[in-house]
């Protein structure tokens, strides 16, 4: 056991302090306004990095499309609770960040290198999407109102009510100074990085091992971080459109602890780290009958998690990028390994579904009911998806439930109509947490070899079908399939060689 632990707080090596120019904030870290990457250097020394106590902290600010702070006008507070359809609706009420991982959605990619050789130890792409999915499945509504709210600035299914507060500056309207240069301007955050290397065992930073670490965070575009409250905006309420809104991160720090090892720690230290990794692959779903195949080239695969986004859903201010829905009008799916159905020797069907016949012999119309989820019989899909995402076990706490799916479907079926100029349409604040997945671990650590072997997913759905009983904004679109291959990997800190 380490003899003691030492606290540290590291500023980025490309530090870029926020400045005030012409009454507007500039610089800092941002995809648009400042530096689009944040780089940290953890020096080589004979200590162990305590990965269980490593946090990214800082402050989060929101700016309007003209570069002005979103809450500089105290008068905005007077209309804080004005909502749908009002000409006095305020921008704060319409700007939303991810329900599931909040400010963590600003991270798009993470690269970790050895400082002594510049060897790339791990690269995580599409960090935000997978992190949001995991958080939504691992904590429930009560958890969000505690840990998620205070650390990640997110509140799960309640984000439609609380985001107006999270995107605001705490000092506005208070008796103390509300100047933009005030050190308290901006919402404080502090969260762990969801990276396998930083979730394993203590990492030896000595020159005979990792030799120090270089951590680079690539930031997401603003349109991937923010989304509007509604998909279809009332033309008379310009404040409801968040297009052009941007973020700035300031006072960013990487904070944690070094563990000082004793002789016994050093003699028993295992330099081979085993990690719960993932690999991100992409494909598209272009028709109602679709088959996609991957060759992951991984030895120790635990499961495959597939999520689906409409082709216009990414980097779009008017849509929620972290809304993980099943393919539009999904009827059934089957998964296979090497062209043989596996792990289930049957197709998983949604019964009922939007192609099911009513007593009159015609397809049911989910848009005519207040409970469209009743026409999406996805119980088996939920079971398979949850087990694949969480390693074979069912979630003890989760935000994924039937009510959430129903609210999400209501937003999908809220059609744009003749009254689109008098009311907003399509609520984006109830994003779903579903997909199609396969679990190979069975909660006992089993794995599958996919070196030169294929994973296959066949879908029967309403994608790009144009069927009248599907949401009119989705029925003619194709979907982007994001596939996360969950696998074990190992890295030897002495040679810096990785096996996966």
Secondary structure per residue as TSV (DSSP state, phi and psi in degrees):
chain	resnum	aa	ss	phi	psi
A	1	X	-	360.0	130.7
A	2	X	-	-53.1	143.1
A	3	X	S	-68.9	-33.6
A	4	X	E	-162.5	169.0
A	5	X	E	-125.4	141.5
A	6	X	E	-116.7	128.9
A	7	X	E	-77.8	144.9
A	8	X	E	-140.1	156.1
A	9	X	E	-141.0	113.5
A	10	X	E	-106.0	128.8
A	11	X	E	-84.7	153.9
A	12	X	-	-61.3	146.8
A	13	X	T	-74.1	-15.3
A	14	X	T	-108.6	48.4
A	15	X	-	-54.5	138.1
A	16	X	-	-143.3	81.2
A	17	X	-	-60.3	147.1
A	18	X	E	-72.3	135.9
A	19	X	E	-122.7	161.0
A	20	X	E	-109.8	121.9
A	21	X	E	-138.1	120.1
A	22	X	T	61.7	33.1
A	23	X	T	78.2	7.9
A	24	X	E	-127.0	149.4
A	25	X	E	-80.7	139.1
A	26	X	E	-133.4	170.1
A	27	X	E	66.2	-147.0
A	28	X	S	74.3	-158.5
A	29	X	B	-115.8	123.3
A	30	X	-	-168.5	148.4
A	31	X	S	-65.2	-26.4
A	32	X	S	-110.4	-45.6
A	33	X	S	-93.6	-25.7
A	34	X	S	-137.8	-140.6
A	35	X	B	-77.8	132.3
A	36	X	S	-84.5	-0.4
A	37	X	E	-132.3	151.0
A	38	X	E	-122.9	126.1
A	39	X	E	-120.3	129.3
A	40	X	E	-119.2	144.0
A	41	X	E	-120.4	116.9
A	42	X	E	-101.6	112.4
A	43	X	-	-68.3	158.1
A	44	X	-	-75.6	126.4
A	45	X	-	-161.8	160.5
A	46	X	S	-83.9	61.6
A	47	X	S	-135.4	169.7
A	48	X	E	-106.9	134.4
A	49	X	E	-81.7	120.4
A	50	X	-	-81.9	96.4
A	51	X	G	-69.8	-17.0
A	52	X	G	-78.3	-8.9
A	53	X	G	-129.5	43.7
A	54	X	-	-113.8	119.9
A	55	X	E	-130.4	143.5
A	56	X	E	-97.4	124.2
A	57	X	E	-128.9	162.3
A	58	X	E	165.5	-160.2
A	59	X	E	-130.1	144.2
A	60	X	E	-115.1	122.7
A	61	X	E	-121.3	146.4
A	62	X	E	-114.5	132.3
A	63	X	E	-119.7	147.0
A	64	X	-	-73.8	172.0
A	65	X	T	-64.1	-23.1
A	66	X	T	-88.6	4.4
A	67	X	S	92.3	-5.7
A	68	X	S	-82.1	151.8
A	69	X	B	-64.0	140.0
A	70	X	T	-67.1	-18.9
A	71	X	T	-129.2	34.6
A	72	X	-	-74.2	-22.7
A	73	X	-	-91.8	112.8
A	74	X	G	-61.2	-28.1
A	75	X	G	-62.0	-21.3
A	76	X	G	-57.8	-32.5
A	77	X	G	-59.6	-29.9
A	78	X	G	-60.8	-28.4
A	79	X	G	-114.5	32.0
A	80	X	T	-59.8	-34.9
A	81	X	T	-106.4	13.4
A	82	X	-	-78.6	127.2
A	83	X	-	-118.3	-138.2
A	84	X	T	-55.8	131.1
A	85	X	T	86.3	-1.8
A	86	X	-	-96.3	140.4
A	87	X	T	-69.3	-18.0
A	88	X	T	-97.1	12.0
A	89	X	-	-56.7	139.2
A	90	X	-	-101.5	152.7
A	91	X	G	-57.4	-36.9
A	92	X	G	-60.1	-29.9
A	93	X	G	-77.1	-12.5
A	94	X	T	-114.5	-9.4
A	95	X	E	-94.3	126.8
A	96	X	E	-131.9	144.1
A	97	X	-	-107.1	179.6
A	98	X	B	-58.1	130.8
A	99	X	T	-59.1	-35.8
A	100	X	T	-95.0	-32.4
A	101	X	T	-134.5	8.0
A	102	X	B	49.9	-122.8
A	103	X	G	-69.1	-19.0
A	104	X	G	-64.4	-15.5
A	105	X	G	-69.7	-9.0
A	106	X	G	-73.5	-13.6
A	107	X	E	-92.7	120.5
A	108	X	E	-100.5	-34.2
A	109	X	E	-150.7	142.9
A	110	X	E	-125.7	128.8
A	111	X	E	-123.5	127.2
A	112	X	E	-119.5	127.4
A	113	X	E	-125.5	156.0
A	114	X	E	-75.5	135.0
A	115	X	T	-73.7	-27.8
A	116	X	T	-78.2	-28.9
A	117	X	T	-125.2	-6.4
A	118	X	-	65.8	12.5
A	119	X	-	-65.2	134.8
A	120	X	E	-79.8	115.3
A	121	X	E	-88.5	-35.1
A	122	X	E	-160.2	140.6
A	123	X	E	-130.1	125.4
A	124	X	E	-115.4	115.5
A	125	X	E	-101.9	159.4
A	126	X	S	50.5	46.8
A	127	X	H	-57.5	-46.4
A	128	X	H	-60.9	-46.0
A	129	X	H	-61.6	-48.7
A	130	X	H	-70.2	-37.7
A	131	X	H	-62.0	-41.7
A	132	X	H	-63.7	-43.4
A	133	X	H	-62.2	-44.7
A	134	X	H	-64.2	-45.4
A	135	X	H	-61.6	-42.1
A	136	X	H	-62.6	-30.1
A	137	X	H	-91.3	-11.9
A	138	X	H	-104.4	-17.7
A	139	X	-	-131.8	148.2
A	140	X	-	-100.0	-171.2
A	141	X	H	-62.6	-41.2
A	142	X	H	-64.6	-38.4
A	143	X	H	-63.6	-40.8
A	144	X	I	-60.9	-37.4
A	145	X	I	-76.3	0.5
A	146	X	I	-118.2	-84.7
A	147	X	I	-63.9	-49.5
A	148	X	I	-62.7	-40.4
A	149	X	H	-65.9	-40.8
A	150	X	H	-85.7	-29.6
A	151	X	H	-96.1	-46.9
A	152	X	T	-103.7	-2.7
A	153	X	S	58.7	47.2
A	154	X	-	-139.4	154.7
A	155	X	-	-138.7	29.3
A	156	X	G	59.8	-134.7
A	157	X	G	-65.8	-13.1
A	158	X	G	-90.1	3.4
A	159	X	H	-60.8	-29.4
A	160	X	H	-61.8	-22.2
A	161	X	H	-100.3	-28.0
A	162	X	H	-104.6	-17.1
A	163	X	H	-62.1	-27.5
A	164	X	H	-62.5	-27.6
A	165	X	H	-83.3	-39.1
A	166	X	H	-68.5	-27.4
A	167	X	T	-88.9	1.2
A	168	X	S	-99.9	162.9
A	169	X	-	-88.1	124.2
A	170	X	T	-59.2	-26.3
A	171	X	T	-84.1	-13.2
A	172	X	T	-64.0	131.6
A	173	X	T	82.3	-2.8
A	174	X	S	-90.7	167.5
A	175	X	S	-71.3	-26.0
A	176	X	S	-76.3	170.3
A	177	X	-	-58.8	138.4
A	178	X	-	-112.0	21.1
A	179	X	-	-63.1	145.4
A	180	X	T	-65.6	-18.8
A	181	X	T	-82.5	-6.6
A	182	X	-	-59.9	136.3
A	183	X	T	-67.1	-16.7
A	184	X	T	-92.5	-2.9
A	185	X	-	-69.8	126.4
A	186	X	S	112.5	146.1
A	187	X	E	-82.2	131.7
A	188	X	E	-79.5	141.9
A	189	X	E	-139.4	159.8
A	190	X	E	-162.4	113.3
A	191	X	E	-145.3	159.3
A	192	X	-	-81.2	149.0
A	193	X	-	-81.3	127.2
A	194	X	-	-85.4	73.0
A	195	X	-	-129.9	131.6
A	196	X	G	-57.2	-42.7
A	197	X	G	-61.1	-31.7
A	198	X	G	-95.3	17.4
A	199	X	G	-131.7	18.1
A	200	X	S	-99.1	-122.9
A	201	X	S	-104.7	178.4
A	202	X	-	-57.5	135.5
A	203	X	E	-103.2	121.3
A	204	X	E	-75.4	123.1
A	205	X	-	-94.1	0.2
A	206	X	S	-64.9	162.6
A	207	X	T	-65.5	-20.3
A	208	X	T	-82.5	-3.5
A	209	X	T	-128.2	-119.4
A	210	X	T	-66.0	-30.3
A	211	X	-	69.8	32.3
A	212	X	-	84.8	164.2
A	213	X	E	-129.9	144.3
A	214	X	E	-113.3	120.8
A	215	X	E	-115.2	121.3
A	216	X	E	-117.4	124.5
A	217	X	E	-105.9	120.2
A	218	X	E	-95.0	129.2
A	219	X	E	-89.2	151.0
A	220	X	-	-80.8	152.2
A	221	X	-	-61.1	152.8
A	222	X	H	-59.9	-36.8
A	223	X	H	-69.9	-13.8
A	224	X	H	-89.9	-17.0
A	225	X	H	-93.7	-42.0
A	226	X	-	-104.2	149.0
A	227	X	E	-145.2	156.3
A	228	X	E	-76.8	158.2
A	229	X	S	-65.3	-32.7
A	230	X	E	-127.5	146.8
A	231	X	E	-71.0	-40.2
A	232	X	E	-112.9	120.7
A	233	X	-	-96.5	135.4
A	234	X	-	-60.8	122.8
A	235	X	T	-63.8	-19.9
A	236	X	T	-90.4	-6.1
A	237	X	-	-121.5	81.3
A	238	X	G	-62.9	-27.8
A	239	X	G	-63.9	-19.3
A	240	X	G	-74.9	-13.1
A	241	X	-	-96.6	113.4
A	242	X	-	-87.6	8.0
A	243	X	T	-53.7	129.7
A	244	X	T	94.5	-11.2
A	245	X	-	-64.5	143.3
A	246	X	E	-137.3	171.2
A	247	X	E	-123.0	158.7
A	248	X	E	-136.2	135.1
A	249	X	E	-104.2	134.2
A	250	X	E	-133.0	162.0
A	251	X	E	51.6	41.5
A	252	X	E	-75.7	134.1
A	253	X	E	-139.1	151.2
A	254	X	E	-108.7	115.3
A	255	X	E	-121.3	141.8
A	256	X	E	-174.2	-154.5
A	257	X	E	-138.6	141.1
A	258	X	E	-95.9	137.3
A	259	X	E	-100.8	122.5
A	260	X	E	-86.9	113.5
A	261	X	-	-82.0	151.4
A	262	X	-	-97.4	-178.6
A	263	X	H	-62.7	-37.2
A	264	X	H	-65.6	-39.5
A	265	X	H	-60.6	-43.5
A	266	X	H	-67.5	-39.4
A	267	X	H	-70.1	-28.1
A	268	X	H	-99.7	2.7
A	269	X	-	-70.2	129.6
A	270	X	-	-94.5	112.9
A	271	X	-	-76.6	-6.1
A	272	X	E	-97.3	113.8
A	273	X	E	-93.9	131.3
A	274	X	E	-102.6	127.6
A	275	X	E	-124.5	147.8
A	276	X	E	-90.0	88.6
A	277	X	E	-93.8	175.7
A	278	X	E	-148.8	150.9
A	279	X	E	-123.2	133.7
A	280	X	E	-99.6	123.2
A	281	X	E	-122.1	156.5
A	282	X	E	-132.7	148.6
A	283	X	E	-153.8	-172.3
A	284	X	E	-137.7	155.0
A	285	X	E	-112.2	112.3
A	286	X	-	-109.5	-8.0
A	287	X	S	-151.4	173.0
A	288	X	S	-70.3	-24.4
A	289	X	E	-117.6	109.4
A	290	X	E	-137.2	142.9
A	291	X	E	-135.6	124.6
A	292	X	E	-119.7	142.2
A	293	X	E	-130.7	136.7
A	294	X	E	-122.5	153.6
A	295	X	-	-120.7	90.5
A	296	X	-	-65.1	-25.9
A	297	X	-	58.2	45.0
A	298	X	-	-125.0	142.4
A	299	X	S	-85.3	-35.7
A	300	X	S	-123.2	73.1
A	301	X	E	-88.9	128.5
A	302	X	E	-95.5	-25.6
A	303	X	E	175.7	168.0
A	304	X	E	-127.0	127.0
A	305	X	E	-115.9	118.0
A	306	X	E	-109.6	126.7
A	307	X	E	-117.4	161.2
A	308	X	E	-134.3	128.3
A	309	X	E	-121.4	139.6
A	310	X	E	-61.4	154.0
A	311	X	T	-66.3	-13.5
A	312	X	T	-107.5	12.1
A	313	X	-	-86.6	-27.2
A	314	X	T	-81.9	141.8
A	315	X	T	52.3	47.4
A	316	X	-	-132.6	115.3
A	317	X	T	-60.1	-26.5
A	318	X	T	-90.1	1.0
A	319	X	S	-135.1	154.1
A	320	X	-	-89.9	113.9
A	321	X	T	-71.0	-18.3
A	322	X	T	-103.9	35.2
A	323	X	-	-102.1	100.8
A	324	X	B	-97.7	94.5
A	325	X	B	-103.7	159.3
A	326	X	-	-71.5	159.5
A	327	X	S	-52.6	141.6
A	328	X	T	-54.2	125.7
A	329	X	T	65.9	33.7
A	330	X	-	-58.9	132.8
A	331	X	-	-108.1	-50.3
A	332	X	E	-161.9	164.3
A	333	X	E	-150.1	157.8
A	334	X	E	-143.4	145.3
A	335	X	E	-117.5	149.3
A	336	X	E	-143.9	157.7
A	337	X	E	-123.6	123.3
A	338	X	T	55.3	41.5
A	339	X	T	71.0	9.3
A	340	X	E	-115.2	130.9
A	341	X	E	-56.8	125.6
A	342	X	-	-163.5	141.0
A	343	X	S	-81.3	-9.6
A	344	X	S	-106.8	129.2
A	345	X	S	-87.3	46.3
A	346	X	S	-163.3	160.6
A	347	X	-	-83.5	136.1
A	348	X	E	-87.8	119.8
A	349	X	E	-107.2	144.4
A	350	X	-	-94.2	113.6
A	351	X	S	-130.1	117.8
A	352	X	S	-77.4	175.3
A	353	X	-	-147.1	179.7
A	354	X	T	-70.4	-4.1
A	355	X	T	-104.4	-2.8
A	356	X	-	-64.3	147.6
A	357	X	B	-91.3	143.1
A	358	X	-	-84.5	-178.3
A	359	X	T	-63.8	-20.9
A	360	X	T	-86.0	-0.3
A	361	X	S	84.6	13.1
A	362	X	S	-118.6	161.6
A	363	X	B	-64.5	141.4
A	364	X	-	-66.9	158.2
A	365	X	-	-118.9	94.3
A	366	X	G	-58.5	-27.5
A	367	X	G	-69.6	-10.9
A	368	X	G	-96.7	5.7
A	369	X	S	-124.9	152.2
A	370	X	S	-82.1	-5.9
A	371	X	-	-125.3	67.6
A	372	X	G	-62.4	-20.5
A	373	X	G	-64.9	-22.2
A	374	X	G	-67.6	-14.1
A	375	X	G	-110.6	24.5
A	376	X	-	-134.1	83.1
A	377	X	-	-76.4	83.0
A	378	X	-	-110.2	26.4
A	379	X	H	-60.2	-46.3
A	380	X	H	-67.9	-38.7
A	381	X	H	-59.5	-44.4
A	382	X	H	-61.6	-42.1
A	383	X	H	-62.5	-48.7
A	384	X	H	-64.1	-40.2
A	385	X	H	-67.8	-45.5
A	386	X	H	-62.2	-42.2
A	387	X	H	-66.3	-41.0
A	388	X	H	-65.9	-39.1
A	389	X	H	-72.2	-34.4
A	390	X	T	-107.1	16.1
A	391	X	T	80.1	35.3
A	392	X	S	95.3	-9.7
A	393	X	S	-109.8	158.8
A	394	X	-	-83.8	148.4
A	395	X	-	-69.5	131.8
A	396	X	S	-75.9	-36.6
A	397	X	S	-128.6	134.9
A	398	X	-	-156.3	152.2
A	399	X	S	-99.3	-4.3
A	400	X	-	-83.8	113.4
A	401	X	-	-149.5	174.4
A	402	X	H	-66.0	-36.6
A	403	X	H	-62.3	-42.2
A	404	X	H	-61.6	-45.5
A	405	X	H	-61.9	-39.8
A	406	X	H	-63.7	-44.1
A	407	X	H	-63.6	-37.8
A	408	X	H	-65.1	-42.4
A	409	X	H	-66.6	-36.2
A	410	X	H	-60.1	-39.0
A	411	X	H	-65.5	-38.3
A	412	X	H	-64.8	-40.9
A	413	X	H	-85.9	-0.4
A	414	X	-	-76.5	85.9
A	415	X	-	-71.4	146.2
A	416	X	-	-70.3	131.6
A	417	X	-	-140.1	-161.5
A	418	X	T	-65.9	-22.3
A	419	X	T	-93.8	19.1
A	420	X	T	-67.2	-14.8
A	421	X	T	-88.9	-4.9
A	422	X	T	-118.0	-8.9
A	423	X	S	-154.1	148.6
A	424	X	-	-74.4	156.0
A	425	X	E	-133.2	145.9
A	426	X	E	78.3	82.8
A	427	X	E	-67.4	122.4
A	428	X	-	-93.0	-0.2
A	429	X	S	-91.3	10.9
A	430	X	-	-125.3	64.0
A	431	X	-	-71.8	141.3
A	432	X	-	-84.4	172.8
A	433	X	B	-134.7	47.3
A	434	X	-	-121.1	168.5
A	435	X	-	-177.8	-163.9
A	436	X	E	-122.2	130.4
A	437	X	E	-149.6	163.6
A	438	X	E	-131.9	132.3
A	439	X	E	-107.5	127.3
A	440	X	-	-106.6	-10.1
A	441	X	S	-82.4	-29.2
A	442	X	T	55.5	25.1
A	443	X	T	64.6	17.2
A	444	X	T	-127.8	15.2
A	445	X	T	80.1	17.8
A	446	X	-	-70.3	153.5
A	447	X	-	-137.4	164.6
A	448	X	B	-127.8	143.5
A	449	X	-	-90.4	124.7
A	450	X	-	-121.5	31.2
A	451	X	T	-79.5	117.7
A	452	X	T	58.8	26.0
A	453	X	-	-128.5	153.5
A	454	X	-	-107.7	143.3
A	455	X	E	-107.0	136.4
A	456	X	E	-132.4	137.5
A	457	X	E	-128.7	121.4
A	458	X	E	-108.7	132.6
A	459	X	E	-124.1	136.5
A	460	X	E	-117.4	116.4
A	461	X	S	-151.5	-166.6
A	462	X	-	-108.2	16.3
A	463	X	T	-60.5	128.3
A	464	X	T	57.1	29.3
A	465	X	-	-98.1	-23.5
A	466	X	-	71.5	14.9
A	467	X	-	-62.0	139.5
A	468	X	T	-68.8	-24.6
A	469	X	T	-92.7	12.4
A	470	X	S	-105.9	161.5
A	471	X	-	-55.1	128.4
A	472	X	T	-64.8	-24.5
A	473	X	T	-83.2	-7.1
A	474	X	T	-121.3	-23.0
A	475	X	T	-64.0	-24.7
A	476	X	T	-106.9	15.6
A	477	X	-	-105.5	155.2
A	478	X	-	-93.5	165.9
A	479	X	E	-118.3	148.4
A	480	X	E	-96.6	125.0
A	481	X	E	-96.9	113.1
A	482	X	E	-97.8	117.4
A	483	X	E	-113.0	126.6
A	484	X	E	-110.1	115.3
A	485	X	E	-92.1	107.6
A	486	X	E	-83.7	125.4
A	487	X	E	-148.8	159.9
A	488	X	E	-85.2	141.0
A	489	X	E	-139.6	159.6
A	490	X	E	-132.1	146.5
A	491	X	E	-136.5	132.6
A	492	X	E	-94.4	113.8
A	493	X	T	-67.4	-17.7
A	494	X	T	-77.8	-44.3
A	495	X	T	-99.8	-13.1
A	496	X	T	61.6	25.1
A	497	X	E	-91.7	142.7
A	498	X	E	-117.5	138.0
A	499	X	E	-121.3	129.6
A	500	X	-	-147.2	360.0
